[in-house]
Amino acid sequence: MPNPNWDQLTFLIPDIKEQSLTALSMAEELEFQKWIKDTSWYKEYLKSYNEEPNLNDPNYDYRAAWKSGIVPEINSSDNKYHWSDFGNDKMLKSPNHPTAWAQFFMNQFGINPDILSKDDARVKAYQNAWYKKYPPRY
């Protein structure tokens, strides 16, 4: 069976509406700030980048993750902390997040792109299709 031309395939790129970041009450914000600054992710970020992470980054809703009980976990592909894509049925990543495409790739193909080479034709073709619709925002 010949290999398909991945650039010619139709990918299931969903229509995702950009959502505003979760707003917290003043009391919740204080609790969130205390919690997140005590996470291993936050401490690792400070150590690695010598600056605090932008908790108001439009690419990820950290407050919604906190309200959903999500904590960052070590990803075995790079041994770094990563946040979940979804929490309480809400997409926490903006569709313009550089890795937002990965969960949808897994849904369509049943393969975790983290275990594939960055040069894998499937990954490159899917990313290209995703980025045409949702240009990455860094």
C-alpha positions as CSV (number, residue, x, y, z in Angstrom):
1,M,0.0,0.0,0.0
2,P,1.6,3.3,-1.0
3,N,2.1,6.0,1.6
4,P,-0.4,8.8,1.3
5,N,0.6,12.3,0.3
6,W,-0.1,13.9,3.7
7,D,-0.3,17.4,2.3
8,Q,-3.2,16.3,0.1
9,L,-5.3,14.8,3.0
10,T,-8.2,16.6,4.6
11,F,-7.6,17.2,8.2
12,L,-10.3,17.7,10.8
13,I,-9.4,21.1,12.0
14,P,-12.2,22.3,14.3
15,D,-13.7,25.7,14.5
16,I,-12.6,27.0,17.9
17,K,-13.8,30.4,19.2
18,E,-11.2,32.3,21.1
19,Q,-12.4,32.5,24.8
20,S,-11.5,35.2,27.3
21,L,-9.4,34.3,30.3
22,T,-11.2,33.3,33.5
23,A,-11.8,36.2,35.9
24,L,-11.5,35.5,39.6
25,S,-12.8,37.3,42.6
26,M,-10.2,39.1,44.6
27,A,-10.2,36.4,47.2
28,E,-9.9,33.7,44.6
29,E,-7.1,35.6,42.8
30,L,-5.1,35.7,46.1
31,E,-5.6,32.0,46.6
32,F,-4.7,31.2,43.0
33,Q,-1.5,33.3,43.2
34,K,-0.4,31.6,46.4
35,W,-1.2,28.2,44.9
36,I,0.5,28.7,41.5
37,K,3.7,30.2,43.0
38,D,4.0,27.1,45.1
39,T,3.9,24.7,42.1
40,S,7.0,22.9,40.9
41,W,6.1,24.3,37.4
42,Y,6.3,27.9,38.6
43,K,9.6,27.3,40.5
44,E,11.1,25.5,37.5
45,Y,10.0,28.3,35.2
46,L,11.7,30.9,37.4
47,K,14.9,28.9,37.5
48,S,15.0,28.2,33.8
49,Y,14.0,31.6,32.5
50,N,15.0,33.9,35.4
51,E,11.6,35.6,35.2
52,E,8.1,34.9,36.3
53,P,5.7,33.3,33.8
54,N,3.0,35.5,32.3
55,L,-0.1,34.3,34.1
56,N,-2.2,36.6,31.9
57,D,-0.8,35.0,28.7
58,P,-3.8,34.8,26.2
59,N,-2.4,31.4,25.0
60,Y,-3.4,29.6,28.3
61,D,-6.1,30.0,30.9
62,Y,-4.1,29.2,34.1
63,R,-7.0,30.3,36.3
64,A,-9.5,28.0,34.6
65,A,-7.0,25.2,35.0
66,W,-6.7,26.0,38.7
67,K,-10.5,26.1,39.1
68,S,-10.7,22.7,37.3
69,G,-8.2,21.2,39.8
70,I,-5.5,20.8,37.1
71,V,-1.9,20.7,38.0
72,P,1.0,20.7,35.5
73,E,2.6,17.3,35.1
74,I,6.0,16.1,33.7
75,N,5.8,15.1,30.1
76,S,7.9,12.0,29.4
77,S,8.9,13.3,26.0
78,D,10.9,16.2,27.3
79,N,10.9,15.9,31.1
80,K,9.3,19.3,31.5
81,Y,6.1,20.4,33.1
82,H,3.1,20.7,30.8
83,W,-0.5,21.9,31.4
84,S,-3.6,20.0,30.3
85,D,-5.3,21.2,27.1
86,F,-8.8,20.8,28.6
87,G,-10.5,21.3,32.0
88,N,-14.2,20.9,32.8
89,D,-15.0,20.6,29.1
90,K,-13.2,23.9,28.3
91,M,-10.2,24.2,26.0
92,L,-7.6,25.9,28.2
93,K,-5.2,26.6,25.4
94,S,-5.9,29.2,22.8
95,P,-6.2,27.7,19.3
96,N,-3.2,29.9,18.6
97,H,-1.1,28.2,21.3
98,P,1.9,26.7,19.5
99,T,0.9,23.2,20.7
100,A,-2.9,23.4,20.6
101,W,-3.0,21.2,17.5
102,A,-1.5,18.2,19.3
103,Q,-4.6,17.0,21.1
104,F,-6.7,17.2,17.9
105,F,-4.0,15.3,16.0
106,M,-4.2,12.5,18.6
107,N,-8.0,12.5,18.3
108,Q,-7.9,12.2,14.6
109,F,-5.0,9.7,14.2
110,G,-4.8,8.0,17.6
111,I,-1.1,8.7,17.8
112,N,0.6,11.0,20.3
113,P,2.7,13.4,18.2
114,D,5.2,13.6,21.0
115,I,6.4,10.1,20.2
116,L,6.9,11.0,16.5
117,S,9.8,12.9,15.0
118,K,9.2,16.6,14.4
119,D,10.1,15.7,10.8
120,D,7.3,13.1,10.5
121,A,5.2,13.9,7.4
122,R,1.9,13.5,9.4
123,V,3.0,16.0,12.1
124,K,4.3,18.5,9.6
125,A,1.2,18.3,7.4
126,Y,-1.2,18.6,10.3
127,Q,0.7,21.5,11.8
128,N,0.7,23.3,8.5
129,A,-3.1,22.8,8.1
130,W,-3.6,23.9,11.8
131,Y,-1.3,27.0,11.5
132,K,-3.1,28.1,8.3
133,K,-6.3,28.4,10.3
134,Y,-4.7,29.4,13.7
135,P,-1.3,31.1,13.2
136,P,0.8,30.4,16.4
137,R,1.1,33.2,18.9
138,Y,4.3,33.0,21.0
